[in-house]
């Protein structure tokens, strides 16, 4: 089940958000060894203070197993402020109809391989569906994401291939970083749904209302 949590309903779901920050710490700090800010067992950065929307997958036991952060590109965002070298001197995207997707991760310790409901593949697709449907409902037509080649292959295999890239790939720590462009469209969501076999409403109703 997907929860969409932002400044409007954060007070109702603060425990879920804290669990999301703990998952991000386990993935980005512990498993991937990124140089990120960790406090009280949670990974947060300055972009979390800019009222982003968090797309959070919660399993049947109430545990956070996947997440993604959506941030407007009209203000500070990671491609403009952290990964700008990818753009080769070109100005960053600034549009009210384009969001940046960052901090995507899934809990590989709790999830399994294959296509079952508790699998990495299923939760990845569920988060993507929730993010794109929420973006479309908000009037957003495009998304940009800084990804590595592994994630690029995952997107292409799951019917979610980028339709283009900005700038050129650049080495970032131990990986190569790409700036991928994706349209927020019914066609894209349907391709992801067909790949994953997910045909029900993935989003928790109360978060949509909020």
C-alpha positions as CSV (number, residue, x, y, z in Angstrom):
1,X,0.0,0.0,0.0
2,X,1.3,3.4,-1.0
3,X,1.1,6.5,1.3
4,X,1.6,9.9,-0.2
5,X,2.8,12.1,2.6
6,X,3.6,15.8,2.5
7,X,3.4,18.9,4.7
8,X,-0.4,18.7,4.6
9,X,-0.8,15.3,6.2
10,X,2.6,14.8,7.9
11,X,1.1,15.1,11.3
12,X,-1.1,12.1,10.6
13,X,1.7,9.8,9.5
14,X,4.8,11.0,11.3
15,X,5.7,7.4,12.4
16,X,5.7,6.2,8.8
17,X,8.0,9.1,7.8
18,X,10.4,8.3,10.6
19,X,10.5,4.6,9.5
20,X,11.2,5.9,5.9
21,X,14.2,7.9,7.1
22,X,15.4,4.8,9.0
23,X,15.1,2.8,5.8
24,X,17.0,5.4,3.9
25,X,19.8,5.3,6.5
26,X,20.0,1.5,6.2
27,X,20.2,1.7,2.4
28,X,22.2,4.8,1.6
29,X,24.5,5.0,4.6
30,X,24.9,1.3,5.7
31,X,24.6,-0.7,2.5
32,X,25.7,1.8,-0.2
33,X,28.2,3.7,2.0
34,X,27.1,7.1,0.7
35,X,28.4,10.2,2.4
36,X,25.0,11.3,3.8
37,X,23.8,13.0,7.0
38,X,22.6,10.5,9.7
39,X,21.1,11.5,13.0
40,X,19.3,9.3,15.5
41,X,19.4,6.4,13.1
42,X,17.7,8.4,10.3
43,X,19.1,9.7,7.0
44,X,17.9,13.2,6.1
45,X,19.2,16.1,4.0
46,X,18.4,19.7,3.4
47,X,16.0,18.9,0.6
48,X,13.8,17.1,3.1
49,X,13.2,20.6,4.7
50,X,11.6,21.9,1.4
51,X,8.2,20.3,1.9
52,X,8.6,17.5,-0.7
53,X,6.1,14.7,-1.2
54,X,7.2,11.2,0.0
55,X,5.8,8.2,-1.8
56,X,6.1,5.4,0.8
57,X,5.3,1.7,0.4
58,X,4.1,0.0,3.6
59,X,3.7,-3.8,3.8
60,X,0.8,-5.8,5.3
61,X,2.6,-5.6,8.7
62,X,2.9,-1.9,8.7
63,X,6.6,-1.8,7.8
64,X,8.1,0.7,5.4
65,X,9.6,-1.3,2.5
66,X,10.1,1.3,-0.2
67,X,10.1,5.0,-0.8
68,X,10.7,7.9,-3.2
69,X,11.0,11.7,-2.7
70,X,9.3,14.1,-5.1
71,X,10.5,17.7,-5.2
72,X,9.6,20.7,-7.3
73,X,12.2,21.9,-9.7
74,X,11.2,25.5,-9.4
75,X,13.4,25.8,-6.3
76,X,16.5,24.1,-5.0
77,X,16.8,20.4,-6.0
78,X,19.5,17.8,-6.2
79,X,20.2,18.1,-10.0
80,X,20.6,21.8,-9.8
81,X,22.5,22.0,-6.4
82,X,24.4,18.7,-6.0
83,X,24.7,17.0,-9.4
84,X,24.9,20.0,-11.7
85,X,28.1,18.8,-13.3
86,X,26.0,16.3,-15.2
87,X,24.4,19.2,-17.1
88,X,27.7,20.2,-18.8
89,X,27.2,23.9,-18.0
90,X,23.5,24.0,-19.2
91,X,21.0,25.5,-16.9
92,X,18.9,23.0,-14.8
93,X,15.3,22.3,-15.5
94,X,12.9,24.8,-13.8
95,X,9.3,24.1,-14.4
96,X,6.1,23.9,-12.3
97,X,5.1,20.8,-14.4
98,X,8.4,18.9,-13.8
99,X,9.3,17.2,-10.5
100,X,12.5,15.7,-9.4
101,X,12.4,12.1,-8.1
102,X,15.2,11.2,-5.6
103,X,16.0,9.0,-2.7
104,X,14.3,6.0,-4.2
105,X,15.1,2.8,-2.3
106,X,13.5,-0.5,-1.2
107,X,14.2,-2.8,1.8
108,X,16.3,-5.6,0.3
109,X,16.5,-7.3,3.7
110,X,12.8,-7.7,4.1
111,X,11.8,-8.2,0.5
112,X,12.5,-11.2,-1.7
113,X,13.3,-11.9,-5.3
114,X,10.7,-12.8,-7.9
115,X,7.4,-11.1,-8.6
116,X,5.4,-11.8,-5.4
117,X,3.7,-9.0,-3.4
118,X,6.6,-9.0,-1.0
119,X,9.2,-8.8,-3.7
120,X,11.7,-6.1,-4.6
121,X,10.2,-6.0,-8.1
122,X,6.7,-5.6,-6.9
123,X,7.5,-2.8,-4.4
124,X,9.6,-1.0,-7.0
125,X,6.7,-1.0,-9.4
126,X,4.2,0.0,-6.7
127,X,6.3,3.0,-5.7
128,X,6.7,4.1,-9.4
129,X,2.9,3.7,-10.0
130,X,2.1,5.7,-6.9
131,X,4.5,8.4,-7.8
132,X,3.4,8.8,-11.4
133,X,-0.3,8.8,-10.6
134,X,0.2,11.3,-7.9
135,X,2.2,13.5,-10.2
136,X,-0.5,13.4,-12.9
137,X,-3.2,14.2,-10.4
138,X,-1.1,17.2,-9.4
139,X,-0.8,18.5,-13.0
140,X,2.8,17.4,-13.4
141,X,3.8,16.1,-16.9
142,X,7.4,15.1,-16.5
143,X,9.9,13.9,-14.0
144,X,13.7,14.0,-13.8
145,X,15.8,11.6,-11.7
146,X,19.5,11.2,-11.1
147,X,20.1,7.4,-11.4
148,X,23.0,5.0,-11.9
149,X,23.3,2.5,-14.7
150,X,21.9,-0.3,-12.6
151,X,18.7,1.6,-12.0
152,X,18.6,2.6,-15.6
153,X,18.5,-1.1,-16.6
154,X,15.8,-1.8,-13.9
155,X,13.7,1.0,-15.4
156,X,14.1,-0.3,-18.9
157,X,13.2,-3.9,-17.9
158,X,10.0,-2.8,-16.1
159,X,8.3,-0.8,-18.9
160,X,9.6,2.4,-17.3
161,X,12.4,3.4,-19.6
162,X,13.5,7.0,-19.6
163,X,12.5,8.9,-22.8
164,X,15.7,10.9,-22.7
165,X,18.7,12.1,-20.7
166,X,20.1,15.5,-19.7
167,X,23.8,16.3,-20.1
168,X,26.3,13.4,-20.0
169,X,27.0,10.6,-17.5
170,X,29.5,11.6,-14.8
171,X,31.4,9.6,-12.1
172,X,29.8,10.1,-8.7
173,X,31.7,8.3,-6.0
174,X,31.7,4.6,-6.8
175,X,29.1,4.8,-9.6
176,X,28.2,6.7,-12.7
177,X,25.3,9.2,-12.5
178,X,22.8,9.9,-15.2
179,X,20.0,12.5,-15.3
180,X,17.0,10.6,-16.7
181,X,13.7,12.1,-18.1
182,X,10.4,10.4,-17.8
183,X,6.9,11.5,-18.8
184,X,4.2,11.2,-16.3
185,X,1.5,9.6,-18.4
186,X,-1.2,6.9,-18.4
187,X,0.8,5.0,-21.0
188,X,3.8,4.8,-18.7
189,X,1.7,3.7,-15.7
190,X,0.0,1.1,-17.8
191,X,3.3,-0.4,-18.9
192,X,4.5,-0.6,-15.3
193,X,1.2,-2.2,-14.2
194,X,1.4,-4.8,-17.1
195,X,5.0,-5.7,-16.1
196,X,4.2,-6.1,-12.4
197,X,0.6,-7.4,-12.7
198,X,-0.7,-4.7,-10.5
199,X,-4.2,-3.6,-11.6
200,X,-5.7,-2.4,-8.3
201,X,-5.5,1.1,-6.7
202,X,-2.1,1.2,-4.9
203,X,-2.6,4.4,-2.9
204,X,-4.1,4.6,0.6
205,X,-7.3,6.5,0.1
206,X,-6.9,9.0,3.0
207,X,-3.6,10.2,1.6
208,X,-5.2,10.9,-1.8
209,X,-7.9,13.0,-0.1
210,X,-5.3,14.9,1.9
